[in-house]
Structures are given as structure tokens and as C-alpha cells.
């Protein structure tokens, strides 16, 4: 059986001596095995650190250039839309009795995440709720009170975005209105007199599996769109026309995927029927870009954990990073121009 794995090593940022202590590599591992998003996440967490977080355009270009040399199609990355993270702007638990944070009054077929980014909530004229783009403008209702039993509602008949409404309520009152039960919902509906208004319920938008804070996005035009109403995971499309841009897909689809982080265990290299071709381009006396391609018939697994027949074998790495010897697959080391200048000096 032939197995292909791609390792991308990124070293970036300003570095001071001692170099090996302060410049830590950012490793990506492309796994050419089709899994759904949750299975891919579990695999990456078991073998490496997590599904990949992409921090900037340079990192994305490295993924595009190197993975595209061995694979064409879509791959999972670590970005997902947490559709079940609804919570109230007023987070203080002292304002809620048991179970009251879970009260919901959705309109039929809502929330539907229309166009892929509806993360704020309005109350409709009927009193039912609808998820909505946070940049839409609506009047809003603030809560005012210091405990669970002492709440007043203040209607602000001014059109603002959800974030602007939240900021206004927090400055002048307590917070955007919390709705804890049906009686409160009806009281607020009567207060606003047939207007659609913001309430304090919201959820997280797109975030990374490893809880990283990267704000970098590389969406294809018109994406995300949640076209089939269940597209909550992100893929990068590595084709000539899409050039690595991202789109949202159903998390149940099966695709290869990109992991990040160093391998958690070392797997002994294959012992039979292995041929290796290696080419090395020397950039300076201390730096190299090396590429190794191996075609391997794998012997039985030799780690303490039994590997299934469809799982790729992790690469063995050398942490010093002047080049990467590879056991199986395709490995790439990419270094910044700064490091070349550093060593030449």
C-alpha cells in the first residue's frame, strides 16, 4: 500500500538568540485519508495537536503550494461554526434561577443560520425569535436591575446593530435584555408595540478547533452561505480555479484533512520494500530546503498503539530544523528570508 503524508514546517517572526529556544516551528501535517470533520478532529488530537488553525496569508500560501503538489480537491481545516453556543449577553448567573438561561422561543424553522453568519437574535412582532446578521439594525430593549427578582425593561426606539445596542445598554443600564420565561417574553412583546427588536441572545461565530484566536479568513466569494442549512465546517479547496479558498460544508462529508502540531508518538520506519528519492537545494551553509518522496509497502505497525489499515503513519522529525529526514510521504521545510540573512551575518 502506498501512503502519502505532507509535512509543512513554518518558522516565522522575529527571533533572538538562542535561536533554538525562541523560534518554534509551526507544523502542518496533511493526512490523505477521507474522514468527516469530527473524525478528522479526533485523529489530529490523538496523533498531533488538533485540526489546523491558519494564522495568515503566508501560512495559507504554504499549504496551497505544497499540498497541491500531491493532492487536488477539498480538505478539512480546523474552522467550524458553533451552532449550539447560544448564550445571553448578561452572563452573571446571579440574574437567573435554575434552568432560566435555557429558555427559548424560536419561530418555526429557526434558527436557520441563513447565509451562514446569523449569530444574533431579534424578537419578531409575534414575540417569537429569529436569528439574524448582527450588522442589521433594529430598535432594542435593555434590562435594568441588580438581581434575579428586580428587573425592569427599557425600550430604546433607535435603530442600531446588535453590538451597538449591547454597548448602549451596558453603559446606561445593565445589559441587552435577558428573557428567562414566557411571562417575561410576553411583557417585552407588549412593551415594544409591534416592533422587531434586538434581545440579548447571541452565539459564537466561526472559531478554531484548538480555540486559537486567529482572525484570518480566506473565504471564497459568496461563502459562507449555509446553502443546505447544515454547513457548519470549513474546507479549503485546492484546485487551480479556487486556489485554496474556503467554503462551508456539511460536517458529515468525508475529506482528507490538515493537522497541526508535532507528532505525539514516534512510529518506527518501514522495514521492507522501501525506495526513496531525495533532492536537496542548499540555500546557505546552514540552511536547506529538502524534499523527500518515498514509496513504501508498510510492514505491520510497531508502536504500542495498533494502527488501523487506513491510517497514515506519522513522520519522524528532527527538532533542530535544518532539514527534515522523512520516513514516508512528502516533506517540505520552508524558512523565512530573515533566517537566511541571520545566518549569513
N, C-alpha and C positions, 0 to 999 in steps of 0.2 A: 504494500500500500504506500502511495506517495502522499506526503503531508507537507503543506506549505504554511509557514508562520513568518510574519514580518515583525521585526523589532525596530522601532524608531527611537533614537536617543537624542534628546534635545538638551543642550546646555546654553542657557541664556542669562542675561542680566549682568550687572557689574560685579566683578569678582576681585577680592583682595587676598593676599597671602594669609595662611597657607591655602593654596588652591583646592586641594583635595577635601578640605574641611568645609569650605564655604560655597563651592559650586556643585550643587546637587543635580544629577541628571533627571530629566523628565522623560520617562519611558512609556512608549505606547507599544502594545502587542496586538497585532491583527490576527484574529482567530478565524480561519476559513472553514467554519462549521456552522450550519444553519440552526439557530435556536430562536425561540421567541424572546421578547425583551427581558422578561423575568428570569428565564433560564440563563440568558447571557449575563445578566447581573449577578446571579448566583455563582456562575462559573468564574467570572472575573474576581469576585470577592474571595472565592476559595483558592484560586491559583495566583492571583496578583493582588491588587488593591481594590479596584472597582471598575465598572464601565467608565470609559474615558470622558474626562472633562477637557474641553478645548478652550484654551485661555486667550487666544488672539489669532490674527490672520496668519502670522508666520507659522504657528503650530499647525493650523489647518492646511496651509500650503504644503508642509512637510508630509502630512497624512495623504493629501491628494497625490503628490508626486511619487511617493514611494509605494503606497498600497495599490495605486492604479497600475503599477508595473507588473503586478501579479494577479490582479482581480479587477473586474469591471462589473458594477452593479451597485446595490444599496447595502449599507452596513449600519448596524445599530451603534449609536453613541449614548452617552450617559444622561442625556437631557430627556426629561419627562414632564408632563403636565399633571400635577397632583389634583385630580378632580374631586377628591374626597376630603379636602383640607379646609372646608368651610368653618369659619370661626368669627366671633364678634370682635369688633374694634375695641370695645371695652373688655379687657382681659382679666380684670380684677375679679377673682372668684367670690369676693365678699358681696357682689351685687347679684348673685344667683343662688337660688335654692337648688336642691338636688334635681338633676335632670333638665334644668331650665335652659342650659346652653344648647341643648339638642332640639329645642322646638323649631319646627319648620312649617311653612305654609305655602309651598310651591304651587304655582299654576300647573295645570296638566301639561305633561311633556317637558317640564322644566325641572332642573336646569339642563340646558342642551349645549352650552358652550358654542353657540353659533359663531362661525368664523374663527374659532379656535382660541379666543382670548377673552372670554367673558368671565371676569373674576370678581365683579361687584354685583350688588343686589339692589333692585328697586322694588317698592311696593306699588302694585298696579291699582287702578281705581276700584277694583273689586276687593281689594285687600289681600289678594294672592300675590306671590312673589315671582320675580323673573330675574335671571342672571343677565348681565349687561356689560358692555365695554365700559371700563371705568372712566374713559375720556368723554363719554356722553355727558351732557349737562342736564341736571334735574334740580328742582327745589329739594329741601331735605328737612329732617326732623332731628333735633338734638335731645339728649337726655340730660336732666339736671337733678342731682341728688347725691347723697353721701353713703347710702346703704341700700340693702335689698328691699326695704319697705318704703323708702322715701324717694320716689321717682316722679318727676314732672317732665312733660313733653313740650318742647318749644318748636313751633313750625316756622321755618325760615323760607319765605317765598322769594327766593333768589336762585337763579339757575347757575350751578357750578358743577365741576367734575366731582367724582366721589372723594378724591384726595383733598380737594379744596374744602368740601363740606366737612370732612373729618377734622381738618386743621382748624376751621372756624369753630366747630363745636368744642374742641379741646381747649381753645383759647378762651371762649366766652362762657362755656357751660361745663359739662363733664365729658361727653363724647357723642359721636353719632348714636342714634337711638338703638337700644337693645330691645328686642321683642321676645319675651320669655314665655308667653302663653297666648291662648286665643282671646282672652279678655283684653289684654294689652294691645293685641293686633287690631281688634275692633275699635278700641279707643283712639288709636293712631289714625285709622282709616277715616273715622268721623272728623278728627281734627283737621285733616288736610283737604277735606271737602272736594273730593273727586279729582285730585291731582295725583300724578305719578311722582313718587318721592324716593330719594335715597334713604336706605336704612343701613345700619352698621355692620351687616354681614358681608364677608369677603372671603377669598381664599387665595392661596399661593398660586402664582402663575408658573411658567416653565422654570424648573430648577434642575440641579445636577444630582445624580445618584450618590455621589460622595459628599454631598452637602457643600460643595465648593461654591465660592461667591463670584465666579466668573460671569460677567455680564455680556461677554462676547456672543453674538448670534450671527448666523450665516444662512438665513432663510432664503429659499427660492422665492421669486416674486409670486405674490398671492398666497404664500404659506406663512404660518399655519392656517388651515381653513376648517379643520374638523369636518371634512366633507361627508364622511359616513357616520358622524355623530359619536364615534368611539375612538378617535385618533388622538391618543394621549402620549405617544412615544415618538422620539425623533430619529430619523435616519439621515445619513449623508449619502448622496447619490454620486458615485464615482464613475461618471461617463463623460464623454467628450462634450456633450451638449449641456449637461448640468454642472460640470466642473466642481463637484464636491458640495454643492449647495444642499441645504437641509429641507426636509418636509416632515409633516406629521403623518404617522401611520398607526393602524391598529396594533396594539402591543402583542396581539396573538400571532402576528405574522412571523415567519421564520426567515432569518437572515444571518449572515456572518456578522462579526462584531469586533469592536475595538476596546481592548482593556488598557488600563494604565497601572503603573507601579511595577516594582521588581518582583520576580517570581518568589513565592513563599517557600518553595522547596526545590531542590536540585534533582533532576532526573538524569540518571546515567545515560551517556550517549549510546546509540545503537551499536551493536557489535557485529552485525552481518550485512553483507551486500550493500556497502555504502560507498558512493563515489562523490567526490567533492571537487568543484571548480572554484577557484578563488582568484580574484583580481584585486589589486591594491593600487590606489593612486596616492602618492606621497605629496602632501602639501607643504610640509616643512620637516625639519629633522625630528620633531617631537609629535607631529600630528598626522593622522591618516584618515582617509575615507576608505573603508574596506567593504567589499560586497562579497558574500559567500552564498553559493547556491548548492544545496545538497539534495540528492535524490536518494531516499532511504527506504529499504524494506525493514520495518521495525521489528526488533526482537520483542519477546514478552516484557511487560512492564517490570521494572526492578525497584521502584520506590516502595515505601511501606504502605502507600495507598494504592489500591488496584485501580487502574485506569480503564475506562470503557473503550470499546473498539473505535468509537467515532471521535474521541477527544485527542486534540493535538498535544504533542509533548513540549513543555516549556523549554526555552533556550537557557543554556548556561552562560552566565555573564561574568565579565571581569570588571570590577568596580572602578579601577583607575581610569578606564575610558579612552586610551589612545586608539584602540580599535576593538572590535567585537569578534572574537572567535565564535563560530556557530556550530551547534551540534546538528540541527536540522533546520531547513527552511531558508528564508532570505532575511539578511540582517543589514541594516543601514545605520551608519553613525553620521550625524550631521552636527557640525561645530560652527560656532559664530565666528565672524571675521575678527571680532575683538580678540578672541583667544589666539588666533594666528599671529596678530600683531604683538600680543603679550609675550608669546614665547620667542618671537624673532628678536624682541628687545632684550 
